[in-house]
Amino acid sequence: MRPTGLERVLGANARALTALFGSADQDVHEEGAQRLQFRSPICVLDAYLYPPSAAREPVVTYIDARQPDGRDIDRASCVAALVRRKEAR
């Protein structure tokens, strides 16, 4: 089961995240993984993508969210804020 509010993110590939949030503010590749970072005035979301197998493209297996000043924020609230950010553009 996926946590409520994170269904659109967990298991998504990089293209799906870009469609949902817009362009990533950071795109880092390291040791077979990819980290996409999305920022808004409300929060910062890091999505970690790993390939489920050698033959498949990476998908989000974990996300971390925080307020711009580093304090904790609910991950689902951050996802919602980032979707609104894209819609406002």
MARBA-3410 file (N, C-alpha, C, O; in Angstrom, 1 decimal):
89
0.8,-1.2,0.0,0.0,0.0,0.0,0.9,1.2,0.0,1.9,1.3,0.6 ~ 0.4,2.3,-0.7,1.1,3.5,-0.7,0.4,4.5,0.2,-0.8,4.5,0.3 ~ 1.2,5.3,0.9,0.6,6.3,1.8,-0.3,7.3,1.1,-0.1,7.7,-0.1 ~ -1.4,7.6,1.7,-2.4,8.5,1.2,-1.8,9.8,0.8,-1.0,10.4,1.5 ~ -2.1,10.3,-0.4,-1.6,11.6,-0.9,-0.3,11.4,-1.7,0.1,12.4,-2.3
0.3,10.3,-1.7,1.5,10.0,-2.4,1.4,9.1,-3.6,2.4,8.8,-4.2 ~ 0.2,8.7,-3.9,-0.1,7.7,-5.0,0.4,8.2,-6.3,0.9,7.4,-7.1 ~ 0.4,9.5,-6.6,0.8,10.0,-7.9,2.3,10.1,-8.0,2.8,10.3,-9.1 ~ 3.0,10.0,-6.9,4.5,10.1,-6.9,5.2,8.8,-6.8,6.1,8.5,-7.6 ~ 4.9,8.0,-5.7,5.6,6.7,-5.5,5.3,5.8,-6.7,4.1,5.6,-7.1
6.4,5.3,-7.3,6.2,4.4,-8.5,6.3,5.1,-9.8,6.2,4.5,-10.8 ~ 6.3,6.5,-9.8,6.3,7.2,-11.0,7.7,7.3,-11.6,8.7,7.2,-10.8 ~ 7.8,7.5,-12.9,9.1,7.7,-13.5,9.4,9.2,-13.6,8.5,10.0,-13.3 ~ 10.6,9.6,-14.1,10.9,11.0,-14.2,10.0,11.8,-15.1,9.7,13.0,-14.7 ~ 9.6,11.2,-16.2,8.6,11.9,-17.1,7.3,12.3,-16.4,6.8,13.3,-16.5
6.8,11.3,-15.6,5.6,11.5,-14.9,5.7,12.6,-13.8,4.8,13.4,-13.7 ~ 6.8,12.7,-13.1,7.1,13.7,-12.2,7.1,15.1,-12.8,6.6,16.1,-12.3 ~ 7.8,15.2,-14.0,7.9,16.4,-14.7,6.5,16.9,-15.2,6.2,18.1,-15.1 ~ 5.7,15.9,-15.6,4.3,16.3,-16.0,3.5,16.8,-14.8,2.6,17.6,-15.0 ~ 3.7,16.2,-13.7,3.0,16.6,-12.5,3.4,17.9,-11.9,2.6,18.7,-11.5
4.7,18.1,-11.8,5.3,19.2,-11.0,5.9,20.3,-11.9,6.1,21.4,-11.5 ~ 6.2,20.0,-13.2,7.0,20.9,-14.0,8.5,20.5,-13.9,8.8,19.4,-13.3 ~ 9.4,21.3,-14.5,10.8,20.9,-14.5,11.4,20.8,-13.1,11.0,21.6,-12.2 ~ 12.3,19.9,-12.9,12.9,19.7,-11.7,13.9,20.9,-11.4,14.5,21.4,-12.4 ~ 14.1,21.3,-10.2,15.0,22.3,-9.8,16.4,21.7,-9.7,17.4,22.5,-9.9
16.5,20.4,-9.5,17.8,19.7,-9.5,17.6,18.3,-10.0,16.5,17.7,-9.8 ~ 18.5,17.8,-10.8,18.5,16.5,-11.3,19.9,15.9,-11.2,20.8,16.2,-11.9 ~ 20.0,15.0,-10.2,21.3,14.5,-9.8,21.3,13.0,-10.0,20.4,12.3,-9.6 ~ 22.3,12.5,-10.7,22.5,11.1,-11.0,23.7,10.6,-10.2,24.8,11.2,-10.2 ~ 23.5,9.5,-9.4,24.6,9.0,-8.6,24.5,7.5,-8.4,23.4,7.1,-7.9
25.5,6.8,-8.7,25.5,5.3,-8.5,24.3,4.6,-8.8,23.7,3.8,-8.0 ~ 23.8,4.7,-10.0,22.6,3.9,-10.5,21.3,4.5,-10.0,20.2,3.9,-10.2 ~ 21.3,5.6,-9.3,20.1,6.3,-8.8,20.0,7.7,-9.4,20.9,8.2,-9.9 ~ 18.8,8.2,-9.2,18.5,9.6,-9.7,17.7,10.3,-8.6,16.8,9.7,-8.0 ~ 18.1,11.6,-8.3,17.4,12.3,-7.3,16.9,13.6,-8.0,17.7,14.4,-8.6
15.6,13.7,-8.1,14.9,14.9,-8.6,14.5,15.8,-7.5,13.8,15.3,-6.5 ~ 14.8,17.1,-7.5,14.3,18.0,-6.5,13.4,19.0,-7.1,13.7,19.6,-8.1 ~ 12.3,19.3,-6.4,11.3,20.2,-6.8,11.1,21.2,-5.6,11.0,20.8,-4.5 ~ 11.1,22.5,-5.9,10.9,23.5,-4.9,9.7,24.4,-5.1,9.4,24.7,-6.2 ~ 9.2,24.9,-4.0,8.1,25.9,-4.0,8.4,26.8,-2.8,9.2,26.5,-2.0
7.6,27.9,-2.7,7.8,28.7,-1.5,7.4,28.0,-0.2,7.8,28.4,0.9 ~ 6.6,26.9,-0.4,6.1,26.1,0.8,7.0,25.0,1.2,7.2,24.7,2.4 ~ 7.7,24.3,0.2,8.4,23.2,0.5,9.4,22.8,-0.5,9.5,23.3,-1.6 ~ 10.3,21.8,-0.1,11.3,21.2,-1.0,11.0,19.7,-1.0,10.9,19.1,0.1 ~ 10.9,19.1,-2.2,10.6,17.7,-2.3,11.8,17.0,-3.0,12.1,17.4,-4.1
12.4,16.0,-2.4,13.4,15.2,-3.1,12.8,13.8,-3.4,12.3,13.1,-2.5 ~ 12.8,13.5,-4.7,12.3,12.2,-5.1,13.4,11.3,-5.6,14.2,11.7,-6.4 ~ 13.6,10.1,-5.0,14.7,9.2,-5.3,14.2,8.1,-6.2,13.2,7.4,-5.8 ~ 14.8,8.0,-7.3,14.4,7.0,-8.3,15.4,5.9,-8.5,16.6,6.2,-8.6 ~ 15.0,4.7,-8.4,15.9,3.5,-8.6,15.2,2.6,-9.6,14.0,2.5,-9.6
16.0,1.9,-10.4,15.4,1.0,-11.4,15.0,-0.3,-10.6,15.7,-0.8,-9.8 ~ 13.7,-0.7,-10.9,13.2,-1.9,-10.2,14.0,-3.2,-10.7,14.0,-4.2,-9.9 ~ 14.6,-3.1,-11.9,15.4,-4.2,-12.4,16.3,-3.6,-13.4,16.1,-2.5,-13.8 ~ 17.3,-4.3,-13.9,18.3,-3.8,-14.8,17.7,-3.4,-16.1,18.2,-2.5,-16.8 ~ 16.6,-3.9,-16.5,16.0,-3.7,-17.8,14.9,-2.6,-17.8,14.4,-2.2,-18.8
14.6,-2.1,-16.6,13.5,-1.1,-16.5,14.0,0.3,-16.1,15.0,0.4,-15.5 ~ 13.2,1.3,-16.5,13.6,2.7,-16.1,13.4,2.9,-14.6,12.5,2.3,-14.0 ~ 14.1,3.8,-14.1,14.0,4.1,-12.6,12.6,4.7,-12.3,12.0,5.4,-13.1 ~ 12.1,4.4,-11.1,10.9,4.9,-10.6,11.1,5.4,-9.2,12.1,5.0,-8.5 ~ 10.2,6.2,-8.7,10.3,6.8,-7.3,10.1,5.7,-6.3,9.0,5.0,-6.4
11.0,5.5,-5.4,10.8,4.5,-4.4,10.8,5.2,-3.0,10.3,4.6,-2.0 ~ 11.3,6.4,-2.9,11.2,7.1,-1.7,11.2,8.6,-1.9,11.8,9.1,-2.9 ~ 10.5,9.4,-1.1,10.5,10.8,-1.2,10.7,11.4,0.2,10.4,10.9,1.2 ~ 11.4,12.6,0.2,11.6,13.3,1.4,11.1,14.7,1.2,11.3,15.3,0.1 ~ 10.5,15.3,2.2,10.0,16.7,2.1,10.4,17.5,3.3,10.5,17.0,4.4
10.6,18.8,3.1,10.9,19.7,4.2,10.5,21.1,3.8,10.3,21.4,2.6 ~ 10.3,22.0,4.7,10.1,23.4,4.4,11.4,24.0,4.0,12.5,23.4,4.2 ~ 11.4,25.1,3.3,12.6,25.8,2.8,13.6,26.0,3.9,14.8,26.0,3.6 ~ 13.2,26.2,5.1,14.1,26.5,6.2,14.6,25.2,6.9,15.4,25.2,7.8 ~ 14.2,24.0,6.3,14.7,22.7,6.8,13.8,22.0,7.8,14.0,20.9,8.1
12.7,22.7,8.3,11.8,22.1,9.2,11.0,21.0,8.5,10.8,21.1,7.3 ~ 10.5,20.0,9.2,9.7,19.0,8.7,8.4,19.5,8.1,7.8,20.5,8.6 ~ 7.9,18.8,7.1,6.5,19.1,6.5,6.0,17.7,6.1,6.7,16.8,5.6 ~ 4.7,17.6,6.1,4.0,16.4,5.6,4.3,16.2,4.1,4.1,17.1,3.4 ~ 4.7,15.0,3.7,5.1,14.8,2.3,3.9,15.0,1.4,4.0,15.6,0.3
2.7,14.5,1.8,1.5,14.7,0.9,1.1,16.2,0.8,0.7,16.6,-0.3 ~ 1.3,17.0,1.8,1.1,18.4,1.7,2.0,19.1,0.8,1.7,20.0,0.0 ~ 3.3,18.6,0.8,4.3,19.2,-0.1,3.9,18.8,-1.6,4.0,19.6,-2.5 ~ 3.5,17.6,-1.8,3.1,17.1,-3.2,2.0,18.0,-3.6,2.0,18.5,-4.8 ~ 1.0,18.3,-2.8,-0.1,19.1,-3.2,0.3,20.6,-3.5,-0.2,21.2,-4.4
1.2,21.1,-2.7,1.7,22.4,-2.9,2.5,22.5,-4.2,2.4,23.5,-4.9 ~ 3.2,21.5,-4.6,4.0,21.5,-5.8,3.1,21.4,-7.0,3.3,22.0,-8.1 ~ 2.0,20.6,-6.9,1.0,20.5,-8.0,0.4,21.9,-8.2,0.2,22.4,-9.4 ~ 0.0,22.6,-7.1,-0.6,23.9,-7.2,0.4,24.9,-7.9,0.0,25.8,-8.6 ~ 1.7,24.8,-7.5,2.8,25.6,-8.1,2.8,25.5,-9.6,2.8,26.5,-10.3
2.7,24.3,-10.1,2.7,24.1,-11.6,1.5,24.7,-12.2,1.5,25.3,-13.3 ~ 0.3,24.4,-11.6,-0.9,24.9,-12.1,-1.0,26.5,-12.2,-1.7,27.0,-13.0 ~ -0.3,27.1,-11.3,-0.3,28.6,-11.2,0.6,29.2,-12.3,0.5,30.4,-12.6 ~ 1.5,28.4,-12.8,2.5,28.9,-13.8,1.8,29.2,-15.2,2.4,29.6,-16.1
END
